[in-house]
Amino acid sequence: MISKERKAEIVQAHGGTENNTGKPEVQIALLTEHIKALSGHCETHRKDHHSRRGLIMLVAKRKNLLGYLQKNNIQRYREILAALGLRK
């Protein structure tokens, strides 16, 4: 899980204010942080299929948000990819 301080830091960095959690950039950044933590867990616990399914669902949700952002605002899409180090 992401600590409250880390989550507030991510929201501040990508959303502008700490209350702006609805922007796709913020949601993508939070999902990316959660995916990193969960993928580390899945590497350690290889037989934990329930967590692996959750990880796959999070990746799919992030992919949908990236597709939405790419379709509606390509500049913001490119900025979030560069900021998070994602490649597509």
C-alpha positions as CSV (number, residue, x, y, z in Angstrom):
1,M,0.0,0.0,0.0
2,I,0.9,3.6,-0.5
3,S,1.4,5.7,2.6
4,K,-0.7,8.8,3.0
5,E,2.3,11.0,2.8
6,R,3.4,9.4,-0.5
7,K,-0.1,9.6,-1.9
8,A,-0.4,13.3,-1.1
9,E,3.0,13.9,-2.6
10,I,2.0,12.2,-5.9
11,V,-1.3,14.1,-6.0
12,Q,0.5,17.4,-5.4
13,A,3.0,16.6,-8.2
14,H,0.6,15.6,-10.9
15,G,-2.7,17.3,-9.9
16,G,-1.6,20.8,-8.9
17,T,-3.5,20.7,-5.6
18,E,-3.8,18.0,-3.0
19,N,-7.6,17.8,-3.5
20,N,-7.4,17.3,-7.3
21,T,-7.5,13.5,-7.4
22,G,-9.8,13.2,-10.4
23,K,-7.4,14.1,-13.1
24,P,-6.3,11.2,-15.2
25,E,-2.7,12.0,-14.6
26,V,-3.1,11.7,-10.9
27,Q,-5.0,8.4,-11.3
28,I,-2.3,7.0,-13.6
29,A,0.5,8.1,-11.3
30,L,-1.2,6.5,-8.3
31,L,-1.9,3.3,-10.2
32,T,1.7,3.2,-11.3
33,E,2.9,3.5,-7.7
34,H,0.5,0.7,-6.7
35,I,1.6,-1.5,-9.6
36,K,5.3,-1.1,-8.6
37,A,4.6,-2.2,-5.1
38,L,2.4,-5.1,-6.1
39,S,4.8,-6.4,-8.8
40,G,7.5,-6.6,-6.1
41,H,5.2,-8.6,-4.0
42,C,4.3,-10.9,-6.9
43,E,8.0,-11.5,-7.6
44,T,8.6,-12.6,-4.0
45,H,5.4,-14.7,-3.7
46,R,5.2,-16.5,-7.0
47,K,2.2,-18.6,-6.2
48,D,0.0,-15.8,-5.0
49,H,-2.4,-15.9,-7.9
50,H,-5.0,-13.6,-6.2
51,S,-2.5,-10.7,-6.0
52,R,-1.4,-11.4,-9.6
53,R,-5.0,-11.1,-10.8
54,G,-5.3,-7.8,-8.9
55,L,-2.1,-6.6,-10.6
56,I,-3.4,-7.5,-14.0
57,M,-6.6,-5.6,-13.3
58,L,-4.6,-2.5,-12.2
59,V,-2.5,-2.6,-15.3
60,A,-5.6,-2.8,-17.5
61,K,-7.2,0.1,-15.6
62,R,-4.0,2.2,-16.2
63,K,-4.0,1.2,-19.8
64,N,-7.6,2.4,-20.2
65,L,-6.8,5.7,-18.6
66,L,-3.8,6.2,-20.8
67,G,-5.9,5.5,-23.9
68,Y,-8.5,8.0,-22.7
69,L,-5.8,10.6,-22.2
70,Q,-4.2,9.9,-25.5
71,K,-7.5,10.2,-27.3
72,N,-8.5,13.5,-25.7
73,N,-5.2,15.4,-25.0
74,I,-2.0,14.0,-26.6
75,Q,0.2,16.6,-25.0
76,R,-0.8,15.7,-21.5
77,Y,-0.4,12.0,-22.5
78,R,3.2,12.5,-23.6
79,E,4.0,14.5,-20.4
80,I,2.7,11.8,-18.1
81,L,4.6,9.1,-20.0
82,A,7.8,11.1,-19.7
83,A,7.2,12.0,-16.0
84,L,6.5,8.4,-14.9
85,G,9.0,6.8,-17.2
86,L,6.4,4.6,-19.0
87,R,6.9,3.6,-22.5
88,K,4.2,2.9,-25.0
